Amino acid sequence: MKKYILLTVIVLAFGVYISFFSDKAKETAGEASIDQQAPMDEDSWEESALFQRDDKDKGTYKIRLGSNGKLAAMEFEPVKADTPLKYMWLFWGDKEDIKDSSLKIIGRHKESMQMETLFEQQLSHLAGIYGAVHHIPSNVTLPHEGVWRLEVYMDEELYGYIVIQTK
């Protein structure tokens, strides 16, 4: 009988040990998920399509299309390194997927692979413009010139990205 009790205790202890390290591995994978989610092929560094729009009320601005057709960014001034850049982010997609999401925009520099958190905000009240489900203004500052990929995450999941060239 003592052998069965000892064997049961060993099996339970081993199960708890495996379960603990399995959960730790999942947590660690989640912490590194943003860095690992972004595509790294050469196509993901091609500058995003840019369209200019002249609006009698808002003046001239440019619209960059995102990587997936669910994202765009309006630029209101030239893109310069180490200078605040005003963006209006536009989101398309399922309202329920966007509402109450945690938004994070990370800039990744092509040459150095340096990553900078540029903007974070909780999305609550959806407000659509230009046919988008939601829009949100932001100011982002890229620390130095070169090619940057602005990766947009909703609840830590990659939503899309745009690629810009700073001077």
VMD Tcl script that draws the C-alpha trace (Angstrom):
set ca {
  {0.00 0.00 0.00}
  {2.84 2.40 0.83}
  {4.28 1.80 -2.64}
  {1.00 2.90 -4.29}
  {0.77 6.04 -2.15}
  {4.40 6.91 -2.90}
  {3.88 6.25 -6.61}
  {0.71 8.42 -6.61}
  {2.56 11.29 -4.87}
  {5.45 11.06 -7.39}
  {3.08 11.06 -10.37}
  {1.13 14.03 -8.99}
  {4.33 15.96 -8.23}
  {5.62 15.26 -11.73}
  {2.29 16.41 -13.22}
  {2.39 19.68 -11.24}
  {6.03 20.21 -12.28}
  {5.22 19.68 -16.00}
  {2.12 21.88 -15.78}
  {4.08 24.72 -14.13}
  {6.79 24.78 -16.79}
  {4.28 24.40 -19.60}
  {2.46 27.54 -18.34}
  {5.77 29.40 -17.99}
  {6.65 28.53 -21.60}
  {3.28 29.91 -22.76}
  {3.83 33.14 -20.78}
  {7.31 33.59 -22.21}
  {6.03 32.99 -25.74}
  {3.33 35.62 -25.16}
  {5.90 38.19 -23.98}
  {7.94 37.76 -27.13}
  {4.93 37.57 -29.43}
  {5.08 41.12 -30.78}
  {8.69 40.74 -31.83}
  {8.01 37.38 -33.47}
  {4.70 38.22 -35.19}
  {5.91 40.82 -37.66}
  {6.81 39.50 -41.10}
  {10.50 39.74 -41.97}
  {10.60 39.06 -45.69}
  {11.84 41.73 -48.09}
  {8.29 42.52 -49.31}
  {7.35 43.65 -45.82}
  {9.84 46.54 -46.21}
  {8.40 47.94 -49.45}
  {7.18 51.49 -48.89}
  {3.40 51.60 -48.52}
  {1.26 52.97 -51.34}
  {0.68 56.69 -50.94}
  {-2.17 58.79 -52.33}
  {-2.54 62.55 -52.10}
  {-5.92 64.09 -51.43}
  {-6.90 67.75 -51.67}
  {-9.79 68.68 -49.43}
  {-11.09 72.26 -49.41}
  {-11.83 72.02 -45.65}
  {-8.82 69.99 -44.46}
  {-6.21 71.04 -47.00}
  {-3.81 68.61 -48.66}
  {-2.93 65.37 -46.96}
  {-1.60 61.97 -47.93}
  {-3.06 58.55 -47.24}
  {-0.83 55.49 -46.81}
  {-2.47 52.13 -47.30}
  {-1.74 49.38 -44.82}
  {-0.51 45.89 -45.54}
  {-3.86 44.14 -45.32}
  {-6.65 46.42 -46.60}
  {-7.93 47.00 -43.04}
  {-5.61 49.86 -42.15}
  {-4.57 53.25 -43.50}
  {-2.83 56.31 -42.10}
  {-3.36 59.93 -43.08}
  {-0.22 62.11 -43.06}
  {-0.61 65.85 -42.68}
  {3.04 66.89 -42.96}
  {6.31 65.61 -44.45}
  {7.89 62.62 -42.70}
  {11.08 63.73 -40.94}
  {13.21 61.91 -38.41}
  {13.20 63.17 -34.81}
  {10.16 65.36 -35.51}
  {6.64 64.65 -34.22}
  {4.48 63.33 -37.05}
  {0.72 63.72 -36.89}
  {-1.16 60.64 -38.12}
  {-4.83 59.83 -38.36}
  {-5.16 56.04 -38.23}
  {-8.14 54.50 -40.03}
  {-9.36 50.97 -39.29}
  {-11.72 48.73 -41.25}
  {-13.00 45.35 -40.14}
  {-15.39 43.84 -37.64}
  {-16.48 46.42 -35.06}
  {-16.51 43.81 -32.31}
  {-12.87 42.90 -33.01}
  {-11.82 46.55 -32.72}
  {-14.04 47.82 -29.89}
  {-12.40 47.73 -26.45}
  {-9.08 46.61 -27.96}
  {-5.72 47.68 -26.67}
  {-3.96 49.50 -29.53}
  {-0.17 49.58 -29.74}
  {1.93 50.96 -32.58}
  {5.55 49.88 -32.76}
  {8.14 51.32 -35.14}
  {10.79 48.93 -36.44}
  {13.85 50.37 -38.23}
  {14.93 48.32 -41.25}
  {18.72 48.63 -40.97}
  {19.15 48.32 -37.20}
  {15.93 46.38 -36.40}
  {15.56 48.83 -33.49}
  {12.04 48.76 -32.07}
  {10.28 51.75 -30.51}
  {6.82 51.86 -28.96}
  {5.34 54.91 -30.66}
  {1.77 55.02 -29.42}
  {-0.53 53.12 -27.04}
  {-4.19 53.60 -26.26}
  {-7.26 51.66 -25.22}
  {-10.00 51.85 -27.86}
  {-13.47 52.26 -26.43}
  {-15.93 54.41 -28.36}
  {-15.77 53.68 -32.06}
  {-15.92 56.68 -34.36}
  {-15.76 56.05 -38.09}
  {-14.86 58.42 -40.92}
  {-14.31 57.92 -44.66}
  {-16.03 54.55 -44.48}
  {-13.69 53.24 -41.77}
  {-15.11 51.59 -38.66}
  {-12.83 53.62 -36.41}
  {-10.24 56.37 -36.54}
  {-7.80 57.71 -33.99}
  {-5.26 60.55 -34.14}
  {-1.72 60.17 -32.87}
  {1.66 61.83 -32.86}
  {4.64 59.58 -33.48}
  {8.33 60.47 -33.48}
  {10.85 58.28 -35.27}
  {14.30 58.79 -33.73}
  {16.39 58.66 -36.92}
  {16.09 58.54 -40.68}
  {15.70 55.48 -42.80}
  {12.98 52.97 -43.57}
  {10.52 52.29 -40.75}
  {7.71 49.77 -40.53}
  {4.91 51.01 -38.26}
  {3.32 47.83 -36.91}
  {-0.19 48.12 -35.52}
  {-1.24 45.64 -32.83}
  {-4.73 45.09 -31.42}
  {-4.64 43.18 -28.13}
  {-1.06 42.09 -28.85}
  {-2.03 40.61 -32.26}
  {-0.58 42.10 -35.44}
  {-3.41 43.97 -37.21}
  {-1.32 45.36 -40.07}
  {1.52 47.73 -40.83}
  {2.64 50.58 -43.03}
  {6.17 51.25 -44.25}
  {7.54 54.79 -44.52}
  {10.82 56.45 -45.44}
  {12.08 59.21 -43.12}
  {14.58 61.85 -44.13}
}
mol new
graphics top color blue
foreach p $ca { graphics top sphere $p radius 0.5 }
foreach p [lrange $ca 0 end-1] q [lrange $ca 1 end] { graphics top cylinder $p $q radius 0.2 }
display resetview
